[in-house]
Amino acid sequence: MRCRLAAAMAKLAASGQTIAVAETSAGGLISAKLLAQPGASKFYLGGVVTYTEASKTDLIGVDASKSRPTATEPHAYELAAAVRAKLGSDWAIGETGVAGPAPNSRGIAPGVCAIAVLGPGKRRLTKSLWPDDQLNASDAYGQAPKLPREDRMQHFSAAAIDLLCDAIAVEHGDL
């Protein structure tokens, strides 16, 4: 992933394009992965961790009232569109989910995550993750293994970076 991300960010920097991030359950890990790339100041405009309903509204103007669903692809898209508009970037990532260990206040299970990547113009990719679905395994009792919170956060951020690299490859050619 590191080589692919480095190639994607080099393409953004070379084209003069920029990116912004709005993340919830990844807790800043998406931004950290982008900022760890050489030349990040050429492409990274900023990011927000909108962990609460109030922060979504106050920081980027997204209505996250209890009557609206979260941890969905439309909500991830809304976060990405809002941070892109707020910071004026060409690209944006929106991530929303439940890291756990318990369901969120709306009853959504730990491990659920939705990601949206917006590119220049109307380019858009979205992806949903379901509880620990990357494992495809069961323990001795037939129960799906449960990842620790930190592992889910890492999984969410890695999935967001993969989706971003896919979108950049479509826009700029193979990585």
Backbone as a chain_set.jsonl record, in Angstrom:
{"seq": "MRCRLAAAMAKLAASGQTIAVAETSAGGLISAKLLAQPGASKFYLGGVVTYTEASKTDLIGVDASKSRPTATEPHAYELAAAVRAKLGSDWAIGETGVAGPAPNSRGIAPGVCAIAVLGPGKRRLTKSLWPDDQLNASDAYGQAPKLPREDRMQHFSAAAIDLLCDAIAVEHGDL", "coords": {"N": [[0.831, -1.194, 0.0], [2.002, 1.228, 0.713], [3.804, 1.951, -1.367], [2.048, 2.238, -3.512], [0.38, 4.3, -2.56], [2.294, 6.343, -2.313], [2.948, 6.688, -5.022], [0.464, 7.543, -5.99], [0.114, 9.969, -4.579], [2.277, 11.371, -5.551], [1.443, 11.731, -8.168], [-0.744, 13.416, -7.744], [0.56, 15.68, -6.653], [2.242, 16.371, -8.804], [0.377, 17.128, -10.677], [-0.697, 19.325, -9.543], [-2.947, 19.044, -8.019], [-5.116, 18.848, -5.136], [-6.01, 17.573, -1.835], [-8.502, 16.911, 0.681], [-9.74, 15.826, 3.883], [-12.41, 14.296, 5.633], [-13.061, 12.625, 8.445], [-14.415, 10.122, 10.627], [-14.727, 7.618, 12.423], [-12.201, 6.615, 11.86], [-10.525, 8.318, 13.075], [-8.466, 10.213, 12.44], [-6.466, 8.762, 11.272], [-6.468, 8.39, 8.496], [-5.732, 10.895, 7.505], [-3.204, 10.969, 8.714], [-1.832, 8.965, 7.298], [-1.725, 10.14, 4.77], [-0.285, 12.489, 5.322], [2.156, 11.412, 5.997], [3.432, 11.005, 3.655], [6.056, 11.905, 1.39], [6.439, 15.329, 0.512], [3.9, 16.194, 1.248], [2.847, 18.718, 1.8], [2.4, 19.799, -0.663], [0.073, 18.671, -1.66], [-1.825, 18.085, 0.357], [-4.45, 19.634, 1.873], [-5.846, 19.764, 4.275], [-7.636, 18.381, 7.12], [-10.417, 17.024, 8.972], [-11.513, 15.624, 12.024], [-14.475, 14.517, 12.546], [-16.035, 13.562, 14.898], [-18.313, 13.717, 16.445], [-21.862, 14.531, 16.332], [-22.224, 17.279, 16.655], [-19.685, 18.28, 15.928], [-19.602, 17.657, 13.22], [-21.554, 19.347, 12.202], [-20.69, 21.912, 13.153], [-18.008, 22.168, 12.2], [-17.922, 21.469, 9.426], [-20.434, 21.879, 8.39], [-22.354, 19.82, 8.049], [-25.446, 18.302, 8.44], [-26.104, 16.284, 11.006], [-28.151, 15.213, 12.489], [-30.066, 13.18, 14.765], [-32.088, 11.994, 13.304], [-31.104, 11.382, 10.852], [-29.401, 8.983, 8.834], [-26.207, 7.54, 9.595], [-22.878, 6.245, 8.939], [-23.147, 5.311, 6.362], [-22.946, 5.07, 2.761], [-24.079, 7.363, 1.399], [-23.859, 9.27, 3.493], [-21.097, 9.331, 3.917], [-20.345, 10.373, 1.453], [-21.538, 12.894, 1.679], [-19.989, 13.997, 3.758], [-17.462, 14.064, 2.486], [-18.002, 15.799, 0.322], [-18.626, 18.125, 1.725], [-16.215, 18.767, 3.129], [-14.527, 19.107, 0.978], [-15.674, 21.343, -0.266], [-15.423, 23.213, 1.822], [-12.617, 23.462, 2.182], [-11.705, 23.805, -0.369], [-10.548, 21.865, -2.061], [-9.371, 19.628, -4.701], [-9.779, 16.911, -4.55], [-11.4, 14.676, -2.233], [-11.878, 12.825, 0.78], [-14.358, 11.103, 2.511], [-15.23, 9.576, 5.501], [-17.053, 7.382, 7.53], [-18.151, 5.609, 10.339], [-18.28, 2.825, 12.665], [-16.204, 2.13, 15.163], [-16.298, 0.682, 17.476], [-16.027, -0.574, 20.873], [-18.693, -1.315, 21.12], [-22.059, -1.122, 19.706], [-22.999, 1.955, 18.013], [-24.749, 5.006, 19.082], [-26.994, 4.852, 17.537], [-27.428, 2.251, 17.142], [-25.873, 0.919, 15.278], [-23.703, -1.613, 14.234], [-20.403, -2.438, 15.506], [-17.621, -2.193, 13.326], [-18.886, -1.564, 10.983], [-18.529, 0.542, 8.234], [-18.377, 3.319, 6.041], [-17.156, 4.746, 3.055], [-16.275, 7.479, 1.022], [-14.881, 8.751, -1.939], [-14.161, 11.646, -3.567], [-13.412, 13.073, -6.652], [-11.96, 15.322, -9.096], [-14.387, 17.279, -10.847], [-17.209, 15.299, -11.453], [-16.368, 12.878, -10.51], [-16.612, 10.0, -8.526], [-16.279, 7.594, -6.003], [-17.456, 4.997, -3.925], [-17.554, 2.969, -0.954], [-18.522, 0.296, 1.153], [-17.969, -1.191, 4.32], [-18.406, -4.078, 6.291], [-19.161, -5.586, 9.518], [-16.145, -6.747, 10.536], [-15.667, -8.04, 8.088], [-13.487, -8.504, 6.5], [-12.11, -10.646, 7.406], [-13.207, -13.21, 6.933], [-13.52, -15.617, 8.378], [-14.075, -17.967, 11.043], [-14.346, -18.523, 14.559], [-13.799, -21.238, 16.916], [-16.378, -21.565, 17.825], [-18.034, -20.824, 15.839], [-18.473, -18.149, 15.635], [-18.02, -14.947, 14.221], [-14.769, -13.546, 14.217], [-13.81, -10.885, 16.398], [-12.514, -7.766, 15.922], [-10.16, -5.723, 17.694], [-10.785, -2.334, 18.69], [-8.762, -0.495, 17.804], [-7.632, -1.92, 15.69], [-9.775, -2.043, 13.921], [-10.006, 0.674, 13.292], [-7.58, 1.055, 11.945], [-8.067, -0.657, 9.797], [-10.266, 0.637, 8.567], [-9.031, 3.046, 7.779], [-7.064, 2.096, 6.018], [-8.678, 0.981, 4.024], [-9.879, 3.294, 3.056], [-7.667, 4.649, 1.976], [-6.931, 2.801, -0.015], [-9.206, 2.996, -1.688], [-8.99, 5.674, -2.47], [-6.554, 5.547, -3.91], [-7.381, 3.85, -5.993], [-9.217, 5.566, -7.283], [-7.568, 7.688, -8.065], [-5.879, 6.343, -9.808], [-7.652, 5.784, -11.874], [-8.175, 8.369, -12.761], [-5.607, 9.439, -13.343], [-4.078, 7.444, -14.509], [-2.392, 4.239, -14.377], [-0.897, 3.207, -11.269]], "CA": [[0.0, 0.0, 0.0], [2.826, 2.434, 0.81], [4.322, 2.322, -2.69], [0.907, 2.686, -4.312], [-0.01, 5.604, -2.045], [3.343, 7.296, -2.693], [2.776, 6.963, -6.457], [-0.771, 8.335, -6.152], [0.334, 11.33, -4.087], [3.201, 12.01, -6.498], [0.624, 12.161, -9.317], [-1.498, 14.609, -7.317], [1.485, 16.807, -6.53], [2.713, 16.752, -10.149], [-0.731, 17.755, -11.412], [-1.147, 20.504, -8.802], [-4.228, 18.78, -7.369], [-5.071, 18.815, -3.675], [-6.964, 16.688, -1.173], [-8.943, 17.198, 2.046], [-10.297, 14.625, 4.5], [-13.341, 14.346, 6.769], [-13.131, 11.256, 8.949], [-15.039, 9.978, 11.943], [-14.237, 6.489, 13.214], [-10.767, 6.38, 11.621], [-9.875, 9.129, 14.1], [-7.287, 10.946, 12.001], [-5.479, 7.868, 10.678], [-6.404, 8.627, 7.051], [-4.878, 12.077, 7.349], [-1.838, 10.611, 9.092], [-1.216, 8.226, 6.185], [-1.44, 11.105, 3.704], [0.766, 13.393, 5.778], [3.424, 10.678, 6.074], [4.02, 10.938, 2.313], [6.943, 13.021, 1.055], [5.815, 16.413, -0.247], [2.49, 16.309, 1.615], [2.402, 20.122, 1.761], [2.019, 20.138, -2.036], [-1.242, 18.133, -2.026], [-2.743, 17.937, 1.488], [-4.928, 20.932, 2.364], [-6.273, 19.681, 5.666], [-8.614, 17.363, 7.458], [-11.15, 17.17, 10.221], [-12.085, 14.44, 12.645], [-15.82, 14.935, 12.953], [-16.435, 12.387, 15.668], [-19.639, 13.908, 17.034], [-22.835, 15.241, 15.501], [-21.947, 18.715, 16.749], [-18.497, 18.643, 15.156], [-19.958, 17.602, 11.796], [-22.29, 20.574, 11.893], [-19.897, 23.111, 13.432], [-16.768, 22.267, 11.436], [-18.078, 21.403, 7.967], [-21.794, 22.195, 7.988], [-23.16, 18.641, 7.723], [-26.517, 18.019, 9.397], [-25.97, 14.9, 11.471], [-29.154, 15.017, 13.531], [-30.396, 11.785, 15.054], [-33.043, 11.464, 12.333], [-30.403, 11.073, 9.604], [-28.513, 7.826, 8.98], [-24.754, 7.691, 9.468], [-22.198, 4.998, 8.571], [-23.692, 4.914, 5.064], [-22.244, 5.695, 1.654], [-24.517, 8.754, 1.189], [-23.319, 10.144, 4.538], [-19.671, 9.488, 3.609], [-20.302, 11.308, 0.321], [-21.862, 14.221, 2.212], [-18.801, 14.473, 4.483], [-16.419, 14.385, 1.504], [-18.411, 17.002, -0.42], [-18.564, 19.276, 2.627], [-14.827, 19.149, 3.398], [-13.966, 19.613, -0.281], [-16.172, 22.713, -0.425], [-14.882, 24.057, 2.9], [-11.189, 23.701, 2.014], [-11.416, 24.111, -1.766], [-9.655, 20.857, -2.638], [-9.805, 18.91, -5.898], [-10.143, 15.574, -4.104], [-11.788, 14.595, -0.823], [-12.283, 11.543, 1.348], [-15.294, 11.123, 3.638], [-15.27, 8.263, 6.153], [-17.968, 7.348, 8.661], [-18.336, 4.224, 10.746], [-18.35, 2.485, 14.082], [-15.011, 1.358, 15.518], [-16.641, -0.206, 18.576], [-16.357, -1.988, 20.864], [-20.138, -1.53, 21.157], [-22.773, -0.369, 18.682], [-23.104, 3.389, 18.288], [-26.014, 5.429, 19.691], [-28.09, 4.54, 16.616], [-27.527, 0.8, 17.069], [-25.078, 0.366, 14.187], [-22.721, -2.541, 14.787], [-18.985, -2.173, 15.313], [-17.07, -2.742, 12.104], [-19.549, -0.962, 9.824], [-17.856, 1.757, 7.796], [-18.637, 3.743, 4.662], [-16.119, 5.651, 2.577], [-16.496, 8.098, -0.287], [-13.785, 9.527, -2.505], [-14.594, 12.544, -4.631], [-12.324, 13.617, -7.444], [-12.325, 16.494, -9.896], [-15.65, 17.125, -11.563], [-18.206, 14.45, -10.805], [-15.797, 11.56, -10.189], [-17.015, 9.579, -7.188], [-16.243, 6.177, -5.66], [-17.861, 4.732, -2.546], [-17.343, 1.594, -0.505], [-19.003, -0.021, 2.497], [-17.363, -2.321, 5.02], [-19.329, -4.654, 7.265], [-18.41, -6.021, 10.7], [-15.031, -7.679, 10.442], [-15.851, -8.849, 6.886], [-12.221, -8.793, 5.84], [-11.489, -11.827, 7.982], [-13.742, -14.429, 6.317], [-13.125, -16.751, 9.215], [-14.861, -18.151, 12.264], [-13.609, -19.186, 15.624], [-14.259, -22.598, 17.186], [-17.798, -21.56, 18.151], [-18.793, -20.355, 14.697], [-18.677, -16.711, 15.723], [-17.033, -14.147, 13.496], [-13.814, -12.922, 15.128], [-14.027, -9.455, 16.615], [-11.273, -7.01, 15.958], [-10.084, -4.633, 18.655], [-11.113, -1.005, 18.165], [-7.63, 0.085, 17.075], [-7.481, -2.654, 14.427], [-10.838, -1.581, 13.016], [-9.634, 2.016, 12.827], [-6.537, 0.856, 10.928], [-8.728, -1.255, 8.629], [-11.048, 1.694, 7.92], [-8.141, 4.002, 7.12], [-6.442, 1.411, 4.882], [-9.691, 0.872, 2.967], [-10.039, 4.633, 2.475], [-6.48, 4.906, 1.148], [-7.06, 1.949, -1.206], [-10.23, 3.574, -2.56], [-8.391, 6.878, -3.035], [-5.58, 5.137, -4.938], [-8.159, 3.378, -7.14], [-9.783, 6.725, -7.972], [-6.475, 8.433, -8.7], [-5.431, 5.525, -10.942], [-8.615, 6.001, -12.965], [-8.015, 9.744, -13.23], [-4.246, 9.763, -13.794], [-3.38, 6.294, -15.073], [-1.92, 3.23, -13.413], [0.06, 3.617, -10.227]], "C": [[0.874, 1.255, 0.0], [3.332, 2.892, -0.552], [3.206, 2.868, -3.567], [0.445, 4.074, -3.866], [1.013, 6.66, -2.436], [3.217, 7.67, -4.163], [1.543, 7.831, -6.702], [-0.553, 9.774, -5.712], [1.325, 12.08, -4.975], [2.434, 12.507, -7.726], [-0.2, 13.398, -8.951], [-0.59, 15.825, -7.278], [1.927, 17.294, -7.907], [1.632, 17.47, -10.947], [-1.237, 19.023, -10.726], [-2.49, 20.315, -8.125], [-4.034, 18.599, -5.864], [-6.151, 17.891, -3.123], [-7.276, 17.197, 0.229], [-9.663, 15.955, 2.566], [-11.27, 14.994, 5.61], [-13.512, 12.909, 7.241], [-13.761, 11.237, 10.328], [-14.357, 8.852, 12.703], [-12.786, 6.119, 12.94], [-9.922, 7.293, 12.502], [-8.62, 9.873, 13.696], [-6.247, 10.074, 11.306], [-5.374, 8.024, 9.159], [-5.492, 9.816, 6.786], [-3.429, 11.759, 7.68], [-1.124, 9.873, 7.969], [-0.863, 9.165, 5.033], [-0.282, 12.02, 4.092], [2.126, 12.722, 5.9], [4.125, 10.595, 4.718], [4.929, 12.137, 2.075], [6.209, 14.065, 0.216], [4.357, 16.646, 0.076], [1.987, 17.752, 1.527], [2.005, 20.563, 0.35], [0.614, 19.677, -2.378], [-2.254, 18.095, -0.884], [-3.155, 19.308, 2.012], [-5.35, 20.896, 3.819], [-7.301, 18.591, 5.859], [-9.278, 17.669, 8.779], [-11.565, 15.793, 10.719], [-13.407, 14.896, 13.23], [-16.475, 13.771, 13.689], [-17.837, 12.503, 16.247], [-20.571, 14.611, 16.047], [-22.535, 16.738, 15.489], [-20.735, 19.107, 15.917], [-18.761, 18.584, 13.655], [-20.653, 18.896, 11.374], [-21.392, 21.801, 12.03], [-18.685, 23.269, 12.515], [-16.972, 22.273, 9.925], [-19.515, 21.565, 7.483], [-22.661, 21.023, 7.573], [-24.182, 18.413, 8.831], [-26.436, 16.546, 9.78], [-26.967, 14.624, 12.595], [-29.524, 13.545, 13.641], [-31.339, 11.172, 14.026], [-32.386, 11.05, 11.022], [-29.456, 9.901, 9.798], [-27.043, 8.202, 8.824], [-24.177, 6.326, 9.111], [-22.794, 4.423, 7.289], [-22.89, 5.611, 3.962], [-22.761, 7.108, 1.362], [-23.974, 9.726, 2.24], [-21.824, 10.376, 4.32], [-19.493, 10.48, 2.459], [-20.555, 12.739, 0.802], [-20.67, 14.815, 2.969], [-17.708, 14.894, 3.51], [-16.757, 15.671, 0.749], [-18.277, 18.25, 0.445], [-17.124, 19.715, 2.881], [-14.161, 19.658, 2.122], [-14.404, 21.056, -0.509], [-15.54, 23.664, 0.59], [-13.419, 24.427, 2.648], [-10.787, 23.982, 0.564], [-10.468, 23.132, -2.437], [-10.238, 20.272, -3.924], [-10.365, 17.541, -5.553], [-10.575, 15.638, -2.64], [-12.134, 13.156, -0.468], [-13.26, 11.843, 2.48], [-15.371, 9.721, 4.205], [-16.17, 8.361, 7.36], [-18.214, 5.9, 9.053], [-18.399, 4.067, 12.246], [-17.153, 1.589, 14.405], [-15.279, 0.403, 16.675], [-15.983, 0.223, 19.873], [-17.851, -2.301, 20.857], [-20.797, -0.806, 19.981], [-22.83, 1.114, 19.035], [-24.492, 3.731, 18.831], [-27.219, 5.158, 18.805], [-28.242, 3.036, 16.416], [-26.738, 0.161, 15.94], [-23.907, -0.42, 14.771], [-21.283, -2.084, 14.576], [-18.483, -2.865, 14.043], [-17.728, -2.218, 10.843], [-18.843, 0.347, 9.499], [-18.258, 2.051, 6.361], [-17.616, 4.811, 4.297], [-16.549, 6.207, 1.23], [-15.238, 8.851, -0.675], [-14.362, 10.348, -3.642], [-13.366, 13.09, -5.33], [-12.787, 14.839, -8.204], [-13.62, 16.23, -10.668], [-16.616, 16.264, -10.782], [-17.678, 13.066, -10.454], [-16.095, 11.218, -8.735], [-16.896, 8.07, -7.069], [-16.697, 6.038, -4.213], [-17.648, 3.253, -2.235], [-17.922, 1.451, 0.891], [-18.249, -1.221, 3.033], [-18.375, -2.797, 6.059], [-18.52, -5.274, 8.383], [-17.397, -7.12, 10.406], [-15.084, -8.557, 9.19], [-14.55, -9.199, 6.183], [-11.6, -10.099, 6.33], [-11.929, -13.131, 7.316], [-13.35, -15.68, 7.097], [-14.049, -16.83, 10.423], [-13.987, -18.793, 13.323], [-14.236, -20.561, 15.884], [-15.753, -22.672, 17.488], [-18.654, -21.051, 16.996], [-19.087, -18.871, 14.717], [-17.61, -15.993, 14.913], [-16.07, -13.525, 14.498], [-14.1, -11.432, 15.254], [-12.69, -8.766, 16.736], [-11.291, -5.999, 17.094], [-10.35, -3.299, 17.946], [-9.978, -0.434, 17.302], [-7.419, -0.607, 15.729], [-8.563, -2.245, 13.427], [-10.498, -0.202, 12.458], [-8.563, 1.927, 11.74], [-7.145, 0.286, 9.64], [-9.527, -0.202, 7.865], [-10.131, 2.643, 7.15], [-7.455, 3.363, 5.912], [-7.424, 1.278, 3.72], [-9.907, 2.22, 2.283], [-8.87, 4.971, 1.547], [-6.536, 4.066, -0.129], [-8.071, 2.532, -2.196], [-9.716, 4.852, -3.219], [-7.418, 6.52, -4.158], [-6.295, 4.601, -6.179], [-8.683, 4.557, -7.961], [-8.707, 7.515, -8.702], [-5.929, 7.673, -9.906], [-6.364, 5.688, -12.127], [-8.398, 7.375, -13.589], [-6.675, 9.983, -13.912], [-3.494, 8.608, -14.442], [-2.831, 5.408, -13.975], [-0.879, 3.781, -12.464], [1.204, 2.626, -10.148]], "O": [[0.527, 2.245, -0.644], [3.296, 4.083, -0.861], [3.399, 3.85, -4.284], [0.151, 4.929, -4.702], [0.64, 7.758, -2.848], [3.362, 8.84, -4.518], [1.577, 8.746, -7.524], [-0.985, 10.703, -6.394], [1.218, 13.296, -5.131], [2.737, 13.573, -8.262], [-0.334, 14.318, -9.758], [-0.935, 16.881, -7.809], [1.981, 18.5, -8.15], [1.93, 18.317, -11.789], [-2.103, 19.716, -11.259], [-3.116, 21.285, -7.7], [-2.953, 18.25, -5.39], [-7.071, 17.484, -3.831], [-6.441, 17.826, 0.88], [-10.138, 15.132, 1.783], [-11.002, 15.881, 6.421], [-14.049, 12.072, 6.515], [-13.659, 12.196, 11.094], [-13.495, 9.109, 13.543], [-12.191, 5.374, 13.719], [-8.723, 7.061, 12.659], [-7.776, 10.142, 14.55], [-5.248, 10.589, 10.803], [-4.302, 7.811, 8.593], [-4.594, 9.75, 5.947], [-2.521, 12.23, 6.996], [0.053, 10.122, 7.711], [0.176, 9.004, 4.394], [0.599, 12.292, 3.276], [3.15, 13.405, 5.904], [5.276, 10.168, 4.637], [4.622, 13.25, 2.501], [5.446, 13.719, -0.686], [3.636, 17.234, -0.729], [0.819, 17.979, 1.212], [1.344, 21.588, 0.187], [0.002, 20.226, -3.295], [-3.455, 18.074, -1.149], [-2.327, 20.058, 2.531], [-5.224, 21.897, 4.525], [-7.771, 17.967, 4.908], [-8.783, 18.454, 9.588], [-11.921, 14.913, 9.935], [-13.458, 15.565, 14.262], [-17.354, 13.093, 13.158], [-18.481, 11.488, 16.512], [-20.128, 15.203, 15.063], [-22.587, 17.383, 14.442], [-20.745, 20.152, 15.267], [-18.201, 19.377, 12.898], [-20.364, 19.457, 10.317], [-21.337, 22.635, 11.127], [-18.368, 24.382, 12.096], [-16.278, 22.997, 9.211], [-19.788, 21.406, 6.294], [-23.615, 21.206, 6.817], [-23.832, 18.34, 10.009], [-26.678, 15.669, 8.95], [-26.665, 13.89, 13.536], [-29.314, 12.768, 12.709], [-31.386, 9.95, 13.89], [-33.032, 10.436, 10.172], [-28.773, 9.825, 10.819], [-26.688, 9.069, 8.025], [-24.922, 5.352, 8.995], [-22.93, 3.208, 7.146], [-22.235, 6.623, 4.21], [-21.947, 7.992, 1.095], [-23.664, 10.873, 1.921], [-21.334, 11.489, 4.515], [-18.597, 11.323, 2.492], [-19.873, 13.675, 0.385], [-20.378, 16.003, 2.834], [-17.095, 15.948, 3.678], [-15.895, 16.529, 0.56], [-17.867, 19.306, -0.037], [-16.835, 20.911, 2.852], [-13.317, 20.552, 2.182], [-13.595, 21.897, -0.902], [-15.169, 24.788, 0.25], [-13.02, 25.57, 2.873], [-9.644, 24.356, 0.303], [-9.67, 23.523, -3.289], [-11.431, 20.402, -4.2], [-11.31, 17.068, -6.185], [-10.171, 16.536, -1.901], [-12.614, 12.383, -1.297], [-13.019, 12.726, 3.303], [-15.56, 8.765, 3.453], [-16.072, 9.312, 8.135], [-18.457, 5.055, 8.191], [-18.55, 5.033, 12.993], [-17.095, 0.436, 13.976], [-14.561, -0.584, 16.839], [-15.424, 1.318, 19.936], [-18.236, -3.444, 20.611], [-20.165, 0.029, 19.334], [-22.724, 1.488, 20.203], [-25.32, 2.84, 19.019], [-28.355, 5.228, 19.274], [-29.075, 2.59, 15.627], [-26.914, -1.026, 15.666], [-23.215, 0.045, 15.676], [-20.977, -1.421, 13.585], [-18.883, -3.988, 13.736], [-17.198, -2.401, 9.746], [-18.591, 1.162, 10.387], [-18.455, 1.135, 5.562], [-17.26, 5.662, 5.112], [-17.117, 5.495, 0.402], [-14.61, 9.507, 0.156], [-14.975, 9.811, -4.564], [-12.404, 13.515, -4.69], [-13.89, 15.336, -7.977], [-13.9, 15.104, -11.081], [-16.821, 16.473, -9.587], [-18.46, 12.171, -10.133], [-15.869, 12.024, -7.832], [-17.363, 7.341, -7.944], [-16.36, 6.87, -3.371], [-17.573, 2.411, -3.13], [-17.827, 2.363, 1.712], [-17.93, -2.152, 2.293], [-19.112, -1.994, 6.631], [-17.314, -5.473, 8.231], [-17.748, -8.253, 10.078], [-14.605, -9.691, 9.213], [-14.522, -10.107, 5.352], [-10.656, -10.6, 5.719], [-11.126, -14.049, 7.152], [-12.902, -16.672, 6.522], [-14.72, -15.858, 10.77], [-13.027, -19.505, 13.026], [-15.115, -20.989, 15.137], [-16.337, -23.754, 17.411], [-19.861, -20.867, 17.151], [-19.87, -18.382, 13.901], [-16.443, -16.383, 14.919], [-16.507, -13.023, 15.534], [-14.579, -10.803, 14.311], [-11.847, -9.139, 17.552], [-12.353, -5.468, 17.421], [-10.154, -3.178, 16.737], [-10.22, 0.052, 16.197], [-7.068, 0.042, 14.743], [-8.296, -2.115, 12.232], [-10.688, 0.049, 11.268], [-8.629, 2.637, 10.737], [-6.781, 0.696, 8.538], [-9.466, -0.157, 6.636], [-10.418, 3.001, 6.008], [-7.282, 4.021, 4.886], [-7.042, 1.445, 2.561], [-10.097, 2.278, 1.068], [-9.07, 5.516, 0.461], [-6.222, 4.565, -1.21], [-7.821, 2.556, -3.401], [-9.978, 5.089, -4.398], [-7.455, 7.122, -5.231], [-5.863, 4.868, -7.301], [-8.601, 4.547, -9.189], [-8.915, 7.96, -9.831], [-5.558, 8.281, -10.91], [-5.91, 5.726, -13.27], [-8.436, 7.519, -14.811], [-6.611, 10.653, -14.943], [-2.361, 8.794, -14.886], [-2.809, 5.778, -12.802], [-0.102, 4.677, -12.793], [2.112, 2.795, -9.333]]}, "num_chains": 1, "name": "protein.A"}
